[in-house]
Amino acid sequence: MSVRIFVPNDATAIACGADKVARAIEAGLAARGIVANIVRNGSRGLFWLEPLVEVETPKGRVGYGPVKPSDVESLLTAGLVHGADHPLSVGLVEEIPFLKKQTRLTFARCGIIDPLSLEEYKAHGGYKGLAKAIEIGPSATVEQVFESGLRGRGGAGFPTGIKWRTVAAAPADQRYIVCNADEGDSGTFADRLIMEADPFCLIEGMTIAGLAVGATKGFVYCRSEYPLSLQVMEKAIAIARTAGLLGKNVAGSQYDFDLEMRMGAGAYVCGEETALLDSLEGKRGVVRAKPPLPAHKGLFGKPTVINNLISLATVPVILEKGGAFYRDFGMGRSRGTMPIQLAGNIKFGGIFETAFGIPLGELVYDIGGGTASGRPVRAVQAGGPLGAYLPVHQFDTPFDYEAFAAKDALIGHGGIVVFDDTVDMAHMARFAMEFCSHESCGKCTPCRIGSTRGVETLDKIIAGNRREANLAVLTDLCQTMKLGSLCALGGFTPYPVLSALTHFPEDFGATPKLPAAAE
């Protein structure tokens, strides 16, 4: 049996030169007459090591990274195919602290399997969840998800089981499952990694959701910036359909379910579920007033489950191991695990899946290694471009929905963007307002007009024009947007603005508050 060499095929690794590395390895092996199987796996999410080349050995998979095409010759000469020592060697990949400290449930197969091998997916536990769902039936499947405590991983944190119960109970001749893969938050990439590294996991999760609520059709709404994700997902869907795992009588059962991909046009507001539905229906993505809720009147006016991709990709492990198993991870009302995405000015950027409750400081310093620049950390933004800025003195905050809410902060989709002490927080606040004004769908006045006035007011503050008066105007404007906007785009934009003003007033020309210890 020939040795297997793994070279990641996800967008991050490719951007770092993985395709060239794979071709160089193939040419080098051929020149040496060595027979080996090059597997284009998905990334494990240790992005500072990409391209991370792995080789299968009797001891386990040995990694080398980051590898450039010019490194391949020396790697092969040193004995890459045997897992030999080399300056780029990181040892056994499973022993890398960043990976070893994780609790990988949703991302258990990422980087381990060939993403488009159904056989490998099944060999690593794939489709056991669907088999269990078929065995126990729709209502019991819904109750397992409810018991797990799974909440929406897209940002709102709404209990998934309640949403499924509502759709299942809604009278209708047709129901739909919609996967929100419009991953627009800065510093987030978990959705993309699942689609490119473990696509059958999402397909299985959506199939289970369809069985549970009586839906026969599903759609994955993917963002336009993810062309590779679209390609991989479409290939995986075709493979699953050919294998009888989509379409009529799924897996030989009495249930029918099929799904297809839909590509968005790049509007951030289409991450909001009702704007997403309008876009799916071929309309301009504009936020709908609620009620009615999508669970009652969603896609094409039919009851619709809209879940974030990570929520749906977590369903297979919940069904396989049971709702109680999943519920045992986490704290408070935040159950299970969360793929935390470390980005920005950070030494070790990537996906870190762990149970809720880990302190923010541990993520930034112990896991992420502090800043890549080597300068002191000044703040992190959690929850995307609309998330609050948390200063260092709040780094004891546990990663938990309610704990973050108590600090007027958001977990969002799990992104953490790190900034060092060179950041200008007044300019970051301006960016939040500018982002909102650019991405607003325009339906409601507080968001459409408020964000534009926010940019103008911040420009005056930064220029030193009547600072105190304009700071009062800015604060009042933020409250109006927070309470009056139709959706979270306008409603959450004040979070980064007010948190920057509260914790870093000196950047706005205001008088700094007393240090936290003296407050």
URLINNOR-V439440 format. One record per pair of residues at least 12 apart in sequence whose C-alpha atoms are under 6 Angstrom apart, sorted by the first residue. I is the first residue (numbers start at 0). GAP is how many residues later the second one is. D is the distance in Angstrom with one decimal. If there is no record, write none. Layout:
# URLINNOR-V439440
i-><I I>
gap-><GAP GAP>
d-><D D>
This chain:
# URLINNOR-V439440
i-><1 1 2 3 3 3 3 3 4 4 4 4 5 5 5 5 5 6 6 7 7 7 7 8 8 8 9 9 12 12 17 20 40 40 40 41 41 41 42 43 43 44 44 45 46 46 47 47 48 48 49 50 50 51 51 51 60 61 61 61 61 62 62 62 62 63 63 63 64 101 101 102 102 103 105 109 109 114 114 115 127 128 128 128 129 137 137 140 141 143 144 144 145 146 147 147 147 147 148 148 151 152 152 152 152 153 153 154 154 166 166 167 174 174 174 174 175 175 175 175 176 176 176 177 177 177 177 178 178 178 178 178 179 179 179 179 180 180 180 181 181 181 183 184 185 185 186 186 186 187 187 194 195 198 200 201 204 204 204 204 215 215 216 216 216 217 218 218 218 219 219 220 220 221 222 222 223 223 223 223 245 267 269 273 273 274 276 285 328 329 329 330 333 335 336 336 336 337 337 338 338 339 339 339 339 340 340 340 341 342 343 343 344 344 344 344 345 345 345 346 346 346 346 346 347 347 355 355 356 356 356 357 357 358 358 358 358 359 359 359 360 374 375 375 376 376 376 377 377 377 378 378 379 379 379 380 380 381 381 382 382 382 382 382 382 385 385 385 386 386 386 387 387 387 387 388 388 424 424 425 425 428 429 429 432 432 432 433 435 436 436 445 445 446 446 477>
gap-><33 34 33 32 33 34 51 52 33 34 49 50 32 33 34 47 48 33 46 32 33 34 35 31 32 33 32 186 37 38 33 48 70 72 73 68 69 155 68 66 67 305 306 304 302 303 300 301 16 17 16 15 16 12 13 14 31 21 29 30 31 26 27 28 30 24 25 26 23 251 252 250 251 249 208 87 88 82 83 120 192 187 190 191 78 73 74 71 70 179 16 178 15 176 175 176 178 179 178 186 159 155 157 158 260 154 259 257 258 128 136 45 40 127 128 129 39 41 42 128 41 127 128 40 41 42 128 41 127 128 129 130 41 127 128 129 40 41 128 40 41 89 84 199 198 199 156 228 230 153 227 34 33 34 112 111 107 108 110 111 40 41 40 41 42 41 40 41 42 41 42 41 42 41 40 41 39 40 41 42 12 171 15 13 14 12 22 155 26 25 26 26 66 19 17 18 19 15 16 13 14 12 13 74 75 73 74 75 74 74 73 74 26 27 73 74 24 25 26 21 22 23 24 25 20 21 43 44 41 42 43 40 41 37 38 39 40 35 37 38 34 45 44 45 42 43 44 41 42 43 12 40 37 38 39 35 36 33 34 27 28 29 30 31 32 106 107 110 23 108 109 21 107 108 111 107 110 75 82 81 82 68 25 28 18 21 22 21 15 14 15 35 39 38 43 16>
d-><6.0 5.0 5.0 5.9 4.7 5.9 6.0 5.6 4.8 6.0 5.7 4.5 5.8 4.7 5.8 5.6 4.9 5.1 5.0 5.2 4.7 4.9 5.2 5.2 5.8 5.5 5.4 5.7 5.3 5.0 5.4 4.6 5.6 5.8 4.6 6.0 4.5 3.9 4.6 5.4 4.2 5.1 5.0 5.0 5.8 5.1 5.8 5.9 5.0 4.5 4.9 5.1 5.5 5.7 4.6 5.6 5.7 5.7 5.2 4.4 5.7 5.8 5.4 5.7 5.5 5.1 4.3 5.6 5.4 5.5 5.3 5.8 4.8 5.7 5.1 5.2 5.8 5.1 5.1 6.0 5.6 4.5 4.6 4.2 5.7 5.9 4.0 5.8 5.8 4.8 5.2 6.0 3.9 5.1 3.9 5.7 5.4 4.6 5.8 5.5 5.8 5.9 6.0 5.6 5.7 5.1 4.7 3.5 5.0 5.1 5.6 4.2 4.5 5.7 5.1 5.7 5.1 5.4 5.6 4.7 4.5 5.8 4.9 5.6 4.9 6.0 4.7 4.7 5.9 5.4 5.7 5.6 5.5 5.9 4.7 5.7 5.4 4.7 5.5 5.1 4.7 5.4 5.8 4.4 5.0 5.9 5.3 5.4 5.9 5.8 5.1 5.5 5.3 5.9 5.5 4.6 5.0 5.2 5.2 5.4 5.5 4.2 5.5 5.1 5.6 4.3 5.4 5.1 5.7 4.8 5.9 4.9 5.9 5.0 5.8 5.0 5.7 5.4 5.7 5.5 5.1 6.0 5.9 5.5 5.5 4.5 5.7 5.5 5.6 4.8 4.3 5.9 5.9 5.7 5.1 4.0 5.8 5.4 5.7 5.5 4.0 5.1 5.8 4.8 6.0 5.9 4.7 6.0 5.1 4.8 4.7 4.9 5.2 5.3 5.2 5.6 5.6 4.1 4.6 5.9 5.3 5.9 5.3 4.1 4.7 6.0 5.6 5.7 4.8 4.9 5.7 5.3 5.4 5.4 5.5 4.1 5.9 4.9 5.7 6.0 4.5 5.9 5.5 5.8 6.0 4.2 5.9 5.9 4.9 4.8 4.5 5.5 5.4 4.5 5.9 5.7 5.2 5.7 4.6 5.2 4.8 4.0 5.9 5.9 5.4 5.5 4.9 6.0 5.5 5.9 5.5 5.0 4.9 4.2 5.6 5.7 5.6 5.8 6.0 5.5 5.6 4.6 5.7 6.0 5.0 5.8 5.6 5.9 5.9 5.0 5.5 5.0 5.4 5.8 4.5 5.0>
